[in-house]
């Protein structure tokens, strides 16, 4: 059974614990949708000051909404649009301190002020992206990017 963890002041240690929790939570399950659902729930309880966390998955050349926590969201995102499209196209993590200053930002939730998107690549192929929004500006740091990239490495083993 899963219980909510209390994290420390050390963000690096917290991300290490988060990745270990993810691995333990997903071990033995082979259904990708179930594992993505639990991964989004785990991230939702881990982060403070966020209003949306979830996955967009590659399907027929575009990103399609997958498991998430938060308000209803945009269903399809072309790779040529928004922060998710940019991260997917470049296959690089994108941090946006102020989404209103980002050209082509797709506003699914008017409360979102900042965003981080991490690509999910398995065997050299783009599977999708992890997208996290916050209602405050400058919410995400390079340390968050590194921690989430490690989280995605663990997740890829289970999808």
N, C-alpha and C positions, 0 to 999 in steps of 0.2 A: 504494500500500500504506500502511496506517495503522501508525504506530509510537506507542507510549505517550509522552506528553509529560511533561516535568518542568516543574512550575509554580513560580512565584515566591512570595514572601511577600505580594505585592500581590493581594488577593482580587479587586478590581475588574478589574485587568489579566488575571487568570486567567479570570474569567467572559467577558471580551471575547474572549480566545483560544479558550475553549470554544465560544462561539457561532460564531466563524469556522471552527473545526474541524467543527462540525455542518453548517454551510452547505456546506463543501467536500465533506464525506462524503456528503451527500444529493443534491447537485446532479447532475441527469441521471437520477435514479431517481424513478419516479412511483408505485411501490407503497407504499401507506401502511403496511402491516404491516412490510415490510422496513425502511422508514425509522424507524418507531417502535422496531423491534428494535435497529437500530444506535444510535439515540438513547439507549436504555436502557443499552446496552453502554458508550457513551461516558461517560455519567454515572457508571456504576459504576467506571470506571477513574479518573475525575476526583476523586470524593469519597473521603475517608478516614472512618473511623468511621461507616459506614452498614452496614445489614444487608439492605436491600431497596430497590430502585428500579425503578419501572415505571409502566405506564399502565393506567388504567381508561377504557373507551370507552362513550359513551352508546349504548344499544340498548333500544328499547321502554320508554323512561322510567326506566331504571336504569343504573347503571354496571356494566360487564362487564369482567372481567379481560382485559387485552391483553398485549403484549410486556413482559417484565420480566427482572430479574436478581435472584436470591435464592431463598429457600425457597418451596415451594408456598404459594399465597395464596388468600384468599377469592375466590370466582368472581363473585358478584353482590352489589352494594351498593345498597340503595334510597337515593334522594336524601334521605330523612328520617333516615339513620343515619350515624354515624361522622364522622370528619374529612373523608374524601373526599366524603361526601354534603353536608356543610356547605359545603365549598369549591365544589362543583358548584352547589348551590342558590343561594348568594350570588354566584357567579362572582367570587370574591375568593380570594386566597392566604390560607391558614390555616397559622399556625405554632403547634405545640403543644409547649411545653417539657417537659411531663410527661404522657404519654398516660394514665397511671393516674388523673390528676386531671381528665381530660376526660370530661364526661358523655356516655355513649353510645358511647365508643370501641369499635371492633371489634378485638379482639385476634387477628389472624391469626398473629402470631409473638410468643410470650411474651417474647422477648429485646428487643423494641422498647420504648424508653423515651421517645423524642421523635419528632416527625414534622413534615413540611412537605408541603402539598398545593397545587398550582398548577393553576387551571382552564385548559383549552385551549378557546379560543373562536375560531371561524373564520366570517367574514362574519356576525357577530352571533349565531351559534348555538353552543351548547355542544357540543363534540365529545367531551370527556372531561376527565380530570385526570392530572397527573403526581403521583405519590405517592412520597415518599422517607422511609424509617424509619431510625432510628439506635438502637444499643444503649446510648447514653449520654443522659442528660438534658441539656436546653438546647443541643443540637447545632446548631440552625439559628437564623440571625439575620435581621434585616431586609436585610442586605447579600446574604445567600443568596437571599432572596425576590426582590430586585431583579434579581440575576444570572439566576435561573431564569425570571423573567418575560421577560427578554430572550431567553433560550434558547428559550422557547416561541414567541415572535414569529418566530424563524427557523424553528422546526420547522413552524409552521402553513403556511409557504410551500411545504412539501414533503409535505403530507398532504392 
